[in-house]
Amino acid sequence: IRSSRRGSVVVFRNISERKTVEQLQWAVSHDEVTGLYNRRSFTQHLERRLEPLREEGGSGALLHIDVDRFNDIVDASGHASGDRVLADIATALGAQLRDNDALARLEADRFALVLMGIQLPNVYTLADGFRNVLGGLRVPIDGAQRELSASIGVVILSRNTPSAEYALEHARAACE
């Protein structure tokens, strides 16, 4: 008489705690409206990008993007509409990124973009390209669909860039 065993072993694991931790980590490092890096996370990312420049040389660019008349959009159409516009901006800019680029929403209607491995003579052409991408978006203002516009400040990143905060502050100042 041959005996054989048949059966299954089922193991259940509660991963809800792990998912909650992952969700919290994401929420701490990302903007909830756009899904982009937040300022804190982007500053850390930028600092990591500056390290190889300091050690090996090279260059990159930091773009500070300030959406023009954003308060008019919110005043005319409400905060929910403003959030949709911010999400549309994030999508439009994100579609232009290469693998080693990074985009963040710093605050309100201000975004930052770090571009590494670019040819410096092309940096202003690239900045104009991002401005044109935003100009292609239509947003509700005063009951009509209007073109979006933005101001862009550019800072060249090099081995002499002392810190991410320094670069961010100078890119913001260049935007004004």
N, C-alpha and C positions, 0 to 999 in steps of 0.2 A: 504494500500500500504506500503509495507516494503521496506525500502531503505537500501542498504548495500554498504559499501565502500570497494573497493578493490584497492590494490595498493602496492607499495613498497617504502621503503625509502632507498636510496643509499647514503652512505657517502664515500667520497673520502678524503684520507689524503695523503699529500705529505710527504713521509718518506725519500726522497732523502737526506735531510739535516741531519737526524739522521744517515743514513747509512754513509754519508761522515764523520761525527764525529766518528763513530765506526771504520771506515777504518783508519782515522788519528790516533786514539788511538792505534790501532793494529800496525800501521807503526812505531809509536814512541817506542813501547815496543818489537818489534820483528825484526829479521833479514830478509831482503827481499829475500835473496837467499835460505835460508834453512827453513824459517818459525819458527825457534826456538826463544826463548828469546834472546834479545841482552844483551850486558854486563850490561847496566844500569838497565834493568828490572831484570836480573838474580841476580845482587848484592842486589837489594831490596828484592827479593824472599829469597835469602840466609840469609839476616839479619833477616827476619821474622822467618826463620827456627832456627836461633840461640837463639831467645828469650826463647822458652820453655826449651832449654838445660841449659840456665843460671838459670832459675827458678826451674826446676824440675830435672836437671841432665840428664844423658843419653849421647849418642854419635851418631855420623854420620861420613861420610867421604865426602871430596871434591876431585874430580879428575880433574886435568888439563891435557887436551889431546892436544898434538902438533903433527900435521901430518908431518911425515918425507918426505923430498924431494918434498914438494908441489910446490915449485918454478920450479922444473924440469918439473912437469906436465904442468904448465901454459906456460913455455917457449917452450915446445915441441908441445903442442896441443892448446894453446890459452886460453884466459880468459873464453870463453863460456864453454869449456871443464872443466876448473877448477871449474866453478860454478856448473856444473853437478856432479863433484866428491864431492864437498861440500854438495850438496843436497843428494847424495847417502850415504855419511857418516852420515848425520842427520837422514836419514831413517833407516839405519842399527843400529845406536846407539839407536834411539828412540824405535825400536822394542824390545829392551832388557829392557826397563824401567818398573818399577812397578808404581802403581798409585801415590805413594808419592815421587817419584824421579823427578828431574828436570834437563833439559839439555839446554845448551845455546851455541851459537856461540859467542865467546868473540870478536874475530877480525880475519881477514885473515883466517889462517888455524888452529886456536886455539879454542878448545871447553872446556866447563866445565860441570861437572856432579855432582850433590849433591845427596847423598844416605843417607837416614835416616832410623833408625831402623834396622841396620845391625849388625851382630856379628863381632866385630872387628878382631878376628883371621882370618876371611874370607876376609878381605878387599883387600889384595894383590891378592888373587885368583880371586876376582871380577874384579880387575883392569886388570889382565891377560886375563880374559874372554872378556873384552871390547877390549883389544889389538888384541885378536884372531878374534873377529868379524870384526874388520877393516882389519886384514890380509886376510880375505876371500874376500875382494873387489878387483876387478881387475881394473886398471886404465891405460890410454894410456900414455906411456913414450917412446920417441924415436921410434915411429912407432910400438911398441909392447904392449901387455897387460901385465902389471907387477902387482905384489902384492903390496898392500898398507901397510905401516907400520906407527906406531905412538909411540911417547914417552909419558909416563903417569906419572905425579907427583901426589902424594897422601898426603893429610893432614887430620888428624883426627880432627873432630869437637867435642868440649866438652863445658862445662860451662866456661872453661878458655879461650875460643877463643874470643879475644877482639872485633873483627869486621869482617864483610864480606870481606872488602878490605884486611885486614890482612891475612885472610885465602886464598884468591885468590892469593895474592902476594907470600905466602909461597908455595902454590901448584905449581905455575909457577916456582919458584926457585927449587923445588924438581924435576921438569921435566927436568931441564937442566943437 
